[in-house]
Amino acid sequence: NPQIISRRNKVLVQLQGRKLMLIDLSSEKEELVGSYEMAAVSPMEDFAVIAKTKDDGYHYQSSELFIYQFDTKKIEKLEGLESYIPGNPACHGNGKTIAFENLSDSKIYLIELK
């Protein structure tokens, strides 16, 4: 799922093998974000929520969500999700609420960013 970041003239794409790449559409410069997947760009386009998952080939075993800051390139783990296998994040229009699917039971949960 490519995520277009129009204010920055960039696109965030997931490549085969669970790698996220940030591509500058003006210069075509590619920057590896890391071994993440399931990106969701915030409405203000200042960060993306990204997931790092592990599976056995059939089922997700674990997952963690992170915030990737576009300006600083800082990646910070979202805490307090240890009882979930979080995936498929989405950012609320307020930029402070994250929705995610618990990959073990397919229920949707909300968390507030600090």
Secondary structure, DSSP 8 states (H G I E B T S, - for coil): --EEEGGGTEEEEEETTTEEEEEETTT--EEEEES-EEEEE-TTSSEEEEEEEEE-SSSEEEEEEEEEETTT--EEE--S-TTS-EEEEEE-TTSSEEEEEETTT--EEEEE--
